[in-house]
Amino acid sequence: MPLVTVTVQRPKSAAFKTSVLQAVHAALVAIGVPATDRFQRVLELTAEDFRFDPGYPDVKGARNEDFVLIEVLLSVGRSVKVKRQFIDTLLAGLSEAGHDPENVMLVLKETAWENWVFAGGRQIHV
């Protein structure tokens, strides 16, 4: 069960946010996540509350107000090859939706299966 957090600078349209979330979800499904396993949130912050360097470390051009920070919390165990497939699929999907991949930062975070607690306190993977 991946947990997706997308942080953007306010204001963003519903279409902008939806296109990012759809690209993330499609990339997750491409690596085997069930299509119904969708847990996503968008944090839309003011420029004062969302600060980022326009060029670090080696951005071609410069980040702007459409910068997207994507954090995906995953269960541990996916190979580097699968993670690379996710990244490639995600960036292709974002590009197709009109987002500049140079204006995107992705962080993959992993946690052990026993750290997921679902409805009613159930840990289904323990």
N, C-alpha and C positions, 0 to 999 in steps of 0.2 A: 504494500500500500504506500505508494509515494505520496508525500505531502509537498505541494507546490506553493511557493510564495513568490509573487512577482511584485517588485517595488518600482514605482514610476513617479515622475514628478507631475504634480497637479497643474492644470487640469488635463485629463485624458478622456476621450470619448469612450462610450461603451464599445463601439466597434474596434477601437485601438486595443482595449483591454481584452476583448473577446478573441481577437485575432492572435494575440500572444498566447493566451491560455489554450486555444485550439491547437496551435503549433506545438506547444509543450505536450499536450495530451496525445496528439498524433504520434509524436516521437516516442513517448512512453509505450503506447500500444504497439509500435513497431518493434520494440525490444521485449514484448511478451506480457506487458501489464494488461490485465483485463480491461476492456472498454468501459465497463461500469465502475471501475476503481478510479473515481475522480474526486479528489479532495484538493481544492485550490483556493487560494485567497490572493487578493490584490491589495497592496498597501499603496495608497496614493497620497504622497506627501508634498508639502510646500518646498520650494527651493531652499528655504531656510533649514528645513528638517531633512533634506535629502541632498547631501553634498558628495560630489565625485570629481575626480581629476579628469579633465578633458582628454588627456593623452597618455596616461600611465597604463601599461608600461610601453607599449609599442603600437598604439592605435594609428591606423592609416587615416589621416584627417583629424577630426576632433569629435569627442562626444558632445551631444547637445541636449536640449530639454526633452528629447524623445528617448534618452538613455533608459534601458530596461535592465534591471538586476533580477536574475532568476535564480532562486534557490530551490533545490530539489532534495528532499530528505528521502533516502531509499534504504531498504534493508540491505545489509552487507552481503556480499557474495557475487556481485556481477563482475565479470572480467573487464579488463581494460578494452578489449575488442568490443564488447557490448556497450560500454560507456562511450566509446568512440562512435559507434553506430548511432547511439542516441544523439550525440552532439551533432553529427553530420546531418541527421534527419531533422533535428530541431532547427539548425541554421538554414537549411534549405526551405523548410516550412515558413520560417520568419521572413526570409527573402521573398518567397512567393506572395506573402501577405503584405509586402511593401516596407518591411522593416530592414534597416541597414545592419547587417551582422557586426559591423565595427562599433555599433552603438549598443551592443548587448554584452553583458557579463553573466556567466553561468557558474554557479557553485554547486557541486554535488557533495552531499553530506551523507554518510552512512551510519546506520545504527543496527544493533543486534536485533534479531527477531523478537526476543523476549521483551523488548522495550515498546512494542506496539500493544496497546490495550484498546479493544473495540467496545462496542455497545455492551452495557451491563457488566463491564469489567472483564470480558472474555479476552484471553490471549490465545488466538486460534493457531498460532505457529509454535507453541511451546511443547 
